[in-house]
Amino acid sequence: MTETPKLLSRGQLSIVNGEGDDAVQAYIAVMPGWRADVCRRLDRIVTRTAPDLRKAVKWDAPIYGRAGGRSWFLSITGYENLVRVAFFDGAVLRPPPLGTTKIRDVRYYDIHEGGLDEAQFAGWVEQAAVLPGWAP
């Protein structure tokens, strides 16, 4: 990626969209501070838990779906004080992530510095990867 990312409100990065793992790794590489480590850990967990993956950076965030499919099951966005994972079918996950939105089925998992529960996250990824997901 040749374009320097811009910082949006709340510390979110605006970065060039791209397909594949290289685009996701480029996003993680420019993430500041502790958030880069959290994003790296999340990416490794998703890759290990749902190995048949499609990855991209769209809408200023890494996004993950099943290979060969057109739908996505989660996205990861770094903000100034947290990393937010959006599970697009999160309302049916057990236990459901606590963060809600105006979008009926989406649930958020907000991770603050030192607050990543890897086992819980892996369980959600395992469930989310087999759900229909979101097709833009």
N, C-alpha and C positions, 0 to 999 in steps of 0.2 A: 504494500500500500504506500503510495507516494504522498497522499494528502495528509496533512497534519490534522488530527482530530480537534474539533472545537468543543469547548465546555458550554453546555446548556444550563438552564436553571436547575437548581438542586444538585449540581455537580455531574449530571449525566453527560456522557460523551456523545458527540455527533460524529459519526465515522462513516466512511464509504461502505455501502452495501457490497456483499460478496457471497459467493457460494463456497461451501466446503470448509474443511478443518483449518486451512490456512487463514481464511477470513476470521474465524473465531479466535485463533491464536493471536492474530494481529490485534484484535480488539482487546484481548487480555493483556497483551504486551504493553499497551499504552494506558491501561487502567492504573490510576495512582494508588500508592500505599498498600495498606492491608487488603484493600478490595481486590487487587490483582491476585493475591494469594487465595482468597476465597473463591474467586472466579475460576482459577486453575483447579482447585479442589473440586468444585462443582462440575466442571467439564470432565475431569477424570472419573468422577462417580457416574455421571450420565453415560459416558463412553463405556465404562465397565459394566454397568447395570443393564443398559439397552444397546448392545453392540451393533445391531443392525440399524445404523443411524444415518440420517441426513442432517447436515449442519449448514448454517448460513448466518450471516449478519444482515438483518433487515430491521428497518424502523429503529436504528441506533441500538440494537441489542442482538447478542447471539440468540439463535432460535434453533430448536431441535425437533426433528420429526423422524418418522420411520422411513428407511430407504425405499425408494420406489413409489412412495406415496406423495400425495399433494397436501396432506394436513400436517400440522405442527402440534406437539403436546406441551412444550414449555419454552419460556424465554428467560434470559438472565440479564438484568440491567443493574449497572453500578450507579449509585447516587453518591452524594457528598458524605452521608453518614450511614449508609447501608447498602447492601446488595439485595435486590428484590428478584425472587423467582416467581414467575407467573405460570401457574398450571392452568391450561385452558379448559380442561374438564375437572378442575379441582374440587368442585362441589361434591363429586362422587368418591373422592379419595377417602380412605379410612386410616386413621382419623383425618378429617379434613384440615388443611392448613387454615390458620385463623384469620388471615387477612382477606377481607372481602372487597368487592368493587361493585359498581353499578351494573357491570356485565354479569348476568345471572350465573353462569357456570364457572367463571374464573375465580380462583383463590390464589392469594399471595402468601409466600413464605419470605418474611423480611429477616435478613441476617445482619446483625450488628457485629462490630469487632469482637471476636472471641466467642460468638454465639452460634456457630454452625453445628447442628446435630447431624453428623454424617449418616448415622444409621437410619434416622427418621427420613432424611432426604432420599436416601437410596430406596427405602420402602415406597415413598411417593413416586419416584421415577419408575420403579418396577410396575406399579399400578397404572401410571399415566401413559406409559409407552404402548399399552395394548388398548387404550380407549380411542374413540374416533378422532379426537383432537379438533383443531380449528383449521379450516381451509379459507384463506382470504379470497 
